[in-house]
Amino acid sequence: MFGHLFTKIPSISTTELKEMMRDQQKIFIDVRTRSEYKHNGLRQFKNMPLGSDYSTLPKNKEIYVICQSGMRSKAACKQMKKLGLHVTNIRGGMNQY
């Protein structure tokens, strides 16, 4: 009954991310704090710190989530998946970018 909540969250490398960032159909979310994002955020990414209301994100688009190392983005992906969103975690985060 709850199997869909435990399905593995897909992830991609920062190298794969760089190839996708031109795609206007995809949504890119940075879940770091506002100050971290201001310090070295990527302009294609919308800043929605961990704990934000992710229910406003569209269910019909692919969402790619980044943080500093990959831990917060993984937690955010789990929250988003529970909302029925199509999410992919970016492994290694900005440390790897």
DALINJO-V74865 format. One record per residue. N is the residue number from 1. RES is the residue in one letter. PHI is phi in whole degrees, 0 to 359 (999 if undefined). PSI is psi in radians with two decimals (none if undefined). D_LAST is the distance of its C-alpha to the last C-alpha in Angstrom with 2 decimals. Layout:
# DALINJO-V74865
N;RES;PHI;PSI;D_LAST + N;RES;PHI;PSI;D_LAST
This chain:
# DALINJO-V74865
1;M;999;-0.70;37.58 + 2;F;257;0.26;34.24 + 3;G;306;-0.63;32.55 + 4;H;295;-0.41;30.16 + 5;L;284;-0.38;28.63 + 6;F;257;0.06;27.81 + 7;T;295;2.53;26.29 + 8;K;296;2.41;22.94 + 9;I;276;2.19;19.96 + 10;P;297;2.64;18.00 + 11;S;221;2.71;14.34 + 12;I;228;2.85;11.85 + 13;S;274;2.89;8.83 + 14;T;293;-0.47;5.52 + 15;T;295;-0.80;7.67 + 16;E;296;-0.65;10.47 + 17;L;301;-0.79;9.00 + 18;K;303;-0.59;8.68 + 19;E;287;-0.46;12.30 + 20;M;268;-0.30;13.47 + 21;M;296;-0.23;12.50 + 22;R;277;-0.22;15.75 + 23;D;285;1.92;17.85 + 24;Q;290;-0.27;19.96 + 25;Q;278;-0.24;21.37 + 26;K;263;2.68;18.29 + 27;I;246;2.34;17.49 + 28;F;243;2.18;14.14 + 29;I;238;2.32;14.57 + 30;D;252;2.04;12.78 + 31;V;263;0.24;15.06 + 32;R;285;3.01;14.37 + 33;T;295;2.83;17.35 + 34;R;301;-0.71;18.32 + 35;S;292;-0.66;17.96 + 36;E;298;-0.76;14.37 + 37;Y;297;-0.78;13.62 + 38;K;297;-0.61;15.85 + 39;H;292;-0.79;14.26 + 40;N;206;0.92;10.72 + 41;G;274;2.73;10.79 + 42;L;266;2.34;10.02 + 43;R;297;-0.41;13.59 + 44;Q;286;-0.26;13.61 + 45;F;264;2.42;13.21 + 46;K;267;2.34;16.42 + 47;N;275;2.02;16.53 + 48;M;225;1.50;18.70 + 49;P;308;2.65;18.56 + 50;L;310;2.30;19.46 + 51;G;99;-0.07;23.20 + 52;S;292;2.96;23.39 + 53;D;276;1.71;25.81 + 54;Y;278;-0.08;23.86 + 55;S;291;-0.21;27.20 + 56;T;279;-0.19;26.89 + 57;L;284;2.56;24.14 + 58;P;289;2.41;25.65 + 59;K;279;-0.20;26.59 + 60;N;259;0.21;26.71 + 61;K;236;2.72;23.07 + 62;E;279;2.32;19.97 + 63;I;243;2.26;17.65 + 64;Y;247;2.26;13.95 + 65;V;241;2.29;13.00 + 66;I;231;2.69;9.97 + 67;C;218;-2.64;10.51 + 68;Q;280;-0.80;9.39 + 69;S;238;-0.27;9.88 + 70;G;116;-0.19;11.27 + 71;M;282;-0.88;14.89 + 72;R;295;-0.65;15.73 + 73;S;294;-0.61;14.19 + 74;K;295;-0.75;16.36 + 75;A;297;-0.75;19.30 + 76;A;296;-0.70;18.87 + 77;C;301;-0.71;18.77 + 78;K;298;-0.74;22.03 + 79;Q;297;-0.76;23.58 + 80;M;293;-0.69;22.71 + 81;K;298;-0.67;24.02 + 82;K;297;-0.44;27.26 + 83;L;274;-0.01;27.63 + 84;G;86;0.31;27.55 + 85;L;273;2.68;24.22 + 86;H;267;1.76;22.21 + 87;V;243;2.64;18.85 + 88;T;224;2.30;15.83 + 89;N;274;2.51;13.41 + 90;I;260;1.88;9.66 + 91;R;298;2.35;9.60 + 92;G;83;-0.26;7.79 + 93;G;54;-2.66;6.55 + 94;M;294;-0.38;4.79 + 95;N;299;-0.54;5.73 + 96;Q;266;-0.25;3.80 + 97;Y;290;none;0.00
